[in-house]
């Protein structure tokens, strides 16, 4: 998977997980998403 697709998946996940949340909520959603993916970018969209 290329970088653009990975970033799109991450952005969509953050949007859905923290819609309406302040910036720190979005950062938390990012950390949780990356943690669930084992910090491996190839697993973000799976």
PEVENPE-V462165 format. One record per backbone hydrogen bond with DSSP energy under -0.5 kcal/mol. NH is the residue of the N-H (numbers start at 1). CO is the residue of the C=O. E is the energy in kcal/mol with one decimal. If there is no record, write none. Layout:
NH,CO,E  NH,CO,E
This chain:
6,2,-2.1  7,3,-2.7  8,4,-2.1  9,5,-2.5  10,6,-2.3  11,7,-2.8  12,8,-2.6  13,9,-2.3  14,10,-2.6  15,11,-2.6  16,12,-2.4  17,13,-2.5  18,14,-2.2  21,18,-2.6  25,22,-1.0  26,22,-1.6  27,23,-2.3  28,24,-1.9  29,25,-2.1  30,26,-1.9  31,27,-2.4  32,28,-2.6  33,29,-2.5  34,30,-2.7  35,31,-2.4  36,32,-2.7  37,33,-1.6  38,35,-1.6  39,34,-3.4  40,37,-1.5  41,39,-0.6  43,40,-2.1  44,41,-1.2  46,43,-0.9
